[in-house]
Amino acid sequence: MKKIRSQVAVAIVCCILGFMLTYQFRIISIQDTKLNLQGDSSQITAEVEQLKTQKDDLNKQINDLQNKIKNYQQSAANKSDVNKQIVSDLNNLNLITGNTDVKGQGLILTITPKNNMFSSDITAQGDVITDKDLVYLVNELRFAGAEAISINDIRVLNYTGIKTSSGVSNIFIGTNDRISPYEKIIIKAIGDKDKLNSAMVFPGVLDAIPSSSYTVDAPEKSNMITISKSNTVTNFQYARQVK
Amino acid sequence: MIAFLGLFVGIIIGVLWNVPIPDQFSPYMSVAIFACLDSVFGAMRASLAKQFRADVFISGFFGNAFLAVALVYLGDKLGIPIYLAAVIVFGSRIFNNFAMIRRMLLDKTRPQI
């Protein structure tokens, strides 16, 4: 009697073991398929690389085509005075819309993240540069008469929005380009360098940058700054001229 | 014999019955399975040595599994991978038990001199 009971108990225990084994196998296989659905990260990295090179190629093509246009304009301008006038107007407009590289005197502002001794990363949300800080600085520069502004060589135009994304891990400058708030940020502005400088060193202006996690160098006045053209295409979809 | 029958029934239940156990219990399950396997090997050795006692087996089966799961949970909370300790101990014990089973079986089949 006792033997039968113990054998039944052993059978039940083995039954539980078998159940657990199969169940675990099933969960693991389900998890594997889920991982496969999410896609291989190396594949995504490769894709990103591919798209990056594609983007570079296309940018090169844009540059080539713009050079061609310039040549055409030049040759057209040589023909008559009216054309010359039109081309100079066009160049002026290109300056305003950010379609050409520009150079001139101005100011360079360098913001460097501090290397914290205890944690390599800036963790506290309040200590990270956000869109608001950058927008504030850009606005100050504009008010001081900056004619062209770039952040990490990304041209900031009238239509360029600046927005923090993915928590605080990225700051988008426009819809195409983004910078990391955990790396060096260089803001360049072309304009009257003394005016720009006094706007930046005005008490309180640079306090916008969280001083606990960033060092801001004294604004560097320069006689020759080059700001590259914007790589976005501005086409008005909605605004039309009132006739 | 009856043990294999039970194992078989358990596998069938596992395949057919879709019990909703949350995903986050899966690491605990694997450690528990390891502990149970250790108990089963111990039981096989004991039965070959004719020392098998069902109560020892069953209490060991559940006790080991429970302790292993508790250790893994504690390790999770403390941030130490204690499950490694469970895996190493149970692993080495499984191998020990297997070695003894092997020896006993070989002794049995060896022609008497």
Interface residues (C-beta under 8 A of the other chain):
Chain A: R5 S6 Q7 V8 A9 V10 A11 I12 V13 C14 C15 I16 L17 G18 F19 M20 L21 T22 Y23 Q24 R26 I27 I28 Q31
Chain B: I2 A3 F4 L5 G6 L7 F8 V9 G10 I11 I13 G14 V15 V19 I21 D23 S26 M29 S30 A32 I33 C36 L37 V40 A43 R53 A54 D55 F57 I58 F61
